[in-house]
Amino acid sequence: MTDRASLLAALADPQRLRIVDALAEGDRAPTELSEALELPSNLLAHHLGVLTEAGVIRRRRSDGDGRRSYLALNWDEPIVAATIGSGEAFGACRVVFVCTANSARSQFAAALFARQSDVPVASAGTQPADAINPRALAELERRGLEPLTPHPVSLAFERRMDDLVVAVCDNAYEADGTLASVHWSVPDPAAADTDEAFAAAFDQIQPRVRRLAAAVTNGDPS
């Protein structure tokens, strides 16, 4: 009961709800969040401390630039998920999920999105692998899904000017500051190379895709 009361108390503040809604749209570095919400760094740090202590948000070190860290919602907490606002719907001609190798995380996200939205979707890699990771294929099959393409593809060939690009790994996001409109800081399951790591990556991506699919409509983003 104490933990639940602390969590509800942490969410009972307009500024902290703004933070939750911003992180529902995508994971962000503290400086990115401060700029997006126009909150002074000291005030943001206070609110982040309260939300972290209550288990509403998590902070993880970047897999790319170790000097960076990213803030993400604790999507596993039902109260947090129930608190997230619906957000404003926006149009996109196509959604493209990107990771480095296009062999697991972006494949998960694209397959999940295709099942939940009629907006066209694709996936690609900044440095595509030769094949989709066998553990990723097994995880997709276990979830009743299959990859949208038989093998990884290069973002350089796949990307179109009007795509909504979602980077699902830190390396892809940090490779080019203009690459993606949305960033999800999901650890690379291939680093651990276990079935559990691939299942955990899928579980982290699933609620994010659900939120994105509910917000995006099929149409010109302009």
C-alpha positions in Angstrom: 0.0 0.0 0.0 2.9 2.4 0.8 4.5 1.9 -2.6 1.1 2.4 -4.3 0.5 5.6 -2.3 3.9 6.9 -3.2 3.4 6.2 -6.8 0.0 8.0 -6.9 1.5 10.9 -4.9 4.3 11.2 -7.4 1.8 11.4 -10.3 -0.4 13.9 -8.6 1.4 16.9 -9.9 0.8 18.7 -13.3 4.4 19.1 -14.2 5.2 15.4 -13.4 2.2 14.4 -15.6 3.7 16.5 -18.4 7.0 14.5 -18.0 5.1 11.2 -18.1 3.2 12.2 -21.2 6.5 13.4 -22.9 8.2 10.1 -22.1 5.2 8.2 -23.4 6.0 9.7 -26.8 9.6 8.6 -26.6 12.6 8.1 -24.4 14.7 11.2 -23.9 18.0 12.4 -22.4 17.4 14.9 -19.5 18.6 17.8 -21.6 16.1 16.8 -24.4 13.3 16.6 -21.9 14.2 20.0 -20.3 14.1 21.6 -23.8 10.9 19.9 -24.9 9.0 20.9 -21.7 10.8 24.3 -21.2 11.6 23.3 -17.6 14.8 24.6 -15.8 17.3 21.8 -15.2 17.0 22.2 -11.4 13.2 21.9 -11.4 13.3 19.0 -13.8 15.9 17.2 -11.6 13.6 17.6 -8.6 10.6 16.1 -10.5 12.7 13.3 -12.0 14.0 12.4 -8.5 10.4 12.0 -7.2 9.3 10.0 -10.3 12.4 7.7 -10.1 12.0 7.1 -6.4 8.3 6.1 -6.9 9.3 3.7 -9.8 7.5 5.7 -12.5 10.6 6.2 -14.6 13.9 4.5 -15.2 17.2 5.9 -16.3 19.7 3.8 -18.4 23.1 4.5 -19.8 23.4 4.7 -23.5 24.7 1.7 -25.4 26.4 4.0 -27.7 27.8 7.1 -26.0 28.4 6.1 -22.4 28.4 9.7 -21.3 24.7 9.9 -22.2 21.7 8.5 -20.3 18.1 8.2 -21.3 14.9 8.4 -19.3 12.0 6.0 -20.0 8.7 5.2 -18.4 8.3 2.0 -16.3 5.8 0.5 -18.8 5.5 -2.6 -16.6 3.6 -0.6 -13.9 -0.2 -0.7 -14.6 -0.8 2.6 -12.7 1.8 4.4 -14.9 0.3 3.0 -18.1 -3.2 4.0 -17.0 -2.0 7.6 -16.2 -0.6 8.3 -19.7 -2.7 10.7 -21.7 -4.0 9.8 -25.1 -1.9 12.5 -26.8 -2.8 14.3 -30.0 -3.3 12.2 -33.1 -0.9 13.0 -36.0 -0.6 11.8 -39.5 2.3 9.8 -41.1 2.5 8.4 -44.5 4.7 5.6 -43.2 6.5 4.5 -40.0 10.0 3.1 -40.3 11.6 1.4 -37.3 15.4 1.5 -37.2 18.2 -0.2 -35.3 21.8 -0.9 -36.2 21.5 -4.3 -37.7 17.8 -4.6 -38.5 18.0 -8.1 -37.1 15.9 -8.0 -34.0 14.5 -4.8 -32.3 13.3 -3.0 -35.4 11.9 -6.3 -36.8 9.9 -6.7 -33.5 8.6 -3.2 -33.7 7.5 -3.3 -37.3 5.8 -6.6 -37.0 3.9 -5.4 -33.9 2.9 -2.1 -35.5 1.6 -3.9 -38.6 -0.7 -5.9 -36.5 -2.1 -2.8 -34.8 -2.3 -0.1 -37.4 -3.2 0.4 -41.0 -0.4 3.0 -41.5 2.3 1.5 -43.8 5.3 0.3 -41.9 8.8 -0.9 -42.6 12.1 -1.5 -40.8 15.7 -1.0 -41.6 19.2 -0.9 -40.3 22.0 1.7 -40.3 24.5 -1.2 -40.7 22.2 -4.1 -41.7 23.2 -7.7 -40.9 23.3 -10.5 -43.4 20.3 -12.2 -41.8 17.6 -11.7 -39.1 18.9 -13.1 -35.8 17.6 -16.7 -35.3 16.6 -15.9 -31.7 14.5 -12.9 -33.0 12.8 -15.2 -35.5 12.0 -17.6 -32.8 10.6 -14.9 -30.5 8.4 -13.5 -33.3 7.1 -17.0 -33.9 6.4 -17.5 -30.2 4.3 -14.3 -30.3 2.4 -15.3 -33.3 4.2 -12.9 -35.6 6.6 -13.0 -38.6 9.0 -10.5 -40.0 7.8 -8.1 -42.7 10.8 -8.8 -44.9 12.9 -12.0 -45.2 16.2 -10.3 -44.5 17.6 -7.0 -43.1 17.6 -3.9 -45.3 19.6 -0.7 -45.4 18.1 2.5 -44.2 19.9 4.3 -46.9 17.8 2.5 -49.5 14.6 2.2 -47.5 14.1 5.7 -46.1 11.7 8.2 -47.8 11.5 11.9 -47.1 8.1 11.7 -45.5 8.7 8.7 -43.2 8.2 8.9 -39.4 11.5 7.3 -38.3 11.6 5.6 -34.9 15.1 4.6 -33.6 14.8 1.6 -31.3 18.5 1.6 -30.3 20.9 4.2 -29.0 23.6 3.6 -31.6 21.3 4.3 -34.5 19.8 7.4 -32.8 23.2 8.8 -31.9 24.7 8.1 -35.3 22.8 11.1 -36.8 21.0 13.7 -34.8 18.5 14.2 -37.6 17.9 10.5 -38.2 14.8 9.9 -36.0 11.9 11.8 -34.7 11.3 9.3 -31.9 13.8 7.3 -29.9 13.3 4.2 -27.8 16.3 3.2 -25.7 16.0 -0.6 -25.9 19.1 -2.7 -25.1 20.5 -4.9 -27.9 19.4 -8.5 -27.0 22.2 -9.8 -29.3 24.7 -8.6 -26.7 23.5 -11.1 -24.2 22.5 -13.6 -26.9 19.9 -15.4 -24.8 16.3 -16.2 -25.4 15.4 -14.2 -22.2 17.2 -11.1 -23.6 15.2 -11.2 -26.8 11.9 -11.8 -24.9 12.8 -8.8 -22.7 13.5 -6.6 -25.7 10.1 -7.6 -27.2 8.3 -6.8 -23.9 9.9 -3.3 -23.8 8.9 -2.5 -27.4 5.3 -3.8 -27.2 3.7 -1.1 -25.0 5.6 1.6 -26.9 4.3 0.4 -30.2 0.8 0.2 -28.8 0.9 3.8 -27.8 2.4 4.9 -31.1 -0.2 2.9 -33.1 -3.0 4.6 -31.2 -1.5 8.1 -31.9 -0.6 7.8 -35.6 -3.2 8.1 -38.4 -2.6 7.4 -42.1 -2.0 10.6 -43.8 0.4 13.5 -44.8 2.3 14.5 -41.7 2.3 18.1 -42.8 
